[in-house]
Structures are given as C-alpha cells and as structure tokens.
Amino acid sequence: MKAPLDLDQLQTFVSIVDTGSFTRAAEEVHRTQSAVSMQMRRLEERIGKPLFEKDGRTNRLTEDGDRLLSYARRLLFLNR
C-alpha cells in the first residue's frame, strides 16, 4: 500500500500553478525555491508521473498535472 499524498506538497503544487512560478510559490509557502523544487520532485516520484513540462522559461502542467490539480484543490479544501 502506498503512502497518502503529502498535503504540504499538494499546497506547494497548487501555489506553483496559481502563481505561475516556482519562485513566487516559494514566497507564498515560506520556503526556498530549491525546497519547492525538491518537493515537486518528490511528489512526481510519489505519483510516478511528471507534473510540469518546460515551455521556454515557464513551466506548464502536463495532462497528469492538470488531473492532479483538481484532486489537490479538493483535498486541501477538505483538510481546511
């Protein structure tokens, strides 16, 4: 049985999507940019799929990332 998804990682993931930037998300969740990147690497490893793809200087959600986003928002809402 796999471990449940980490709510901290999901909050960071949603913040990246909402702010459009790993750097701005880091400010929002009070972490360094490298800590945010590490959280996303671990989340991607956990689900076994990439969540973002590079599009020039920006990061776009993959199809799997888009799918996770709706679940992440719901889980965070329920956790509040």
C-alpha positions in Angstrom: 0.0 0.0 0.0 1.4 3.4 -1.0 1.6 6.3 1.5 -1.0 9.0 1.2 -0.2 12.2 -0.7 1.6 14.8 1.4 -0.7 17.9 1.9 2.4 20.2 2.2 3.5 19.1 -1.3 0.0 19.5 -2.7 -0.2 23.0 -1.2 3.1 23.9 -2.9 1.9 22.3 -6.2 -1.3 24.4 -6.1 0.7 27.6 -5.2 3.0 27.0 -8.2 0.0 26.7 -10.5 -1.8 29.7 -9.0 1.3 32.0 -9.0 2.7 30.7 -12.3 6.2 30.4 -10.8 8.3 28.2 -8.5 9.9 31.4 -7.1 6.6 33.2 -6.3 5.2 29.9 -4.9 8.2 29.6 -2.6 7.5 33.1 -1.2 3.8 32.2 -0.7 4.6 28.9 1.1 7.5 30.4 3.0 10.2 28.1 1.6 13.2 28.5 -0.6 12.9 28.0 -4.3 15.2 24.9 -4.1 12.9 23.4 -1.3 9.9 23.9 -3.6 11.7 22.2 -6.5 12.6 19.3 -4.2 9.0 19.0 -3.0 7.8 18.8 -6.6 10.5 16.2 -7.5 9.3 14.1 -4.5 5.6 14.5 -5.5 6.4 13.5 -9.1 8.3 10.4 -7.8 5.4 9.6 -5.5 2.8 9.6 -8.3 5.3 8.3 -10.9 4.4 10.9 -13.5 5.8 14.3 -14.4 3.6 17.2 -13.3 5.3 20.1 -15.2 7.0 20.5 -18.6 9.2 23.3 -19.6 7.8 25.7 -22.1 10.6 28.2 -22.7 11.1 29.9 -19.4 7.8 28.8 -18.0 6.5 25.5 -16.5 3.3 24.2 -17.9 1.2 21.5 -16.4 1.3 18.1 -18.0 -2.0 16.3 -18.6 -1.3 14.3 -15.4 -0.5 17.6 -13.5 -3.8 19.0 -14.7 -5.6 16.0 -13.4 -3.8 16.1 -10.0 -4.7 19.8 -9.7 -8.4 19.2 -9.2 -7.8 16.4 -6.7 -5.2 18.6 -4.8 -7.6 21.5 -4.6 -10.3 19.2 -3.3 -8.1 17.5 -0.7 -6.8 20.9 0.6 -10.4 22.2 0.8 -11.5 19.2 2.8 -8.4 19.5 5.0 -9.4 23.0 6.0 
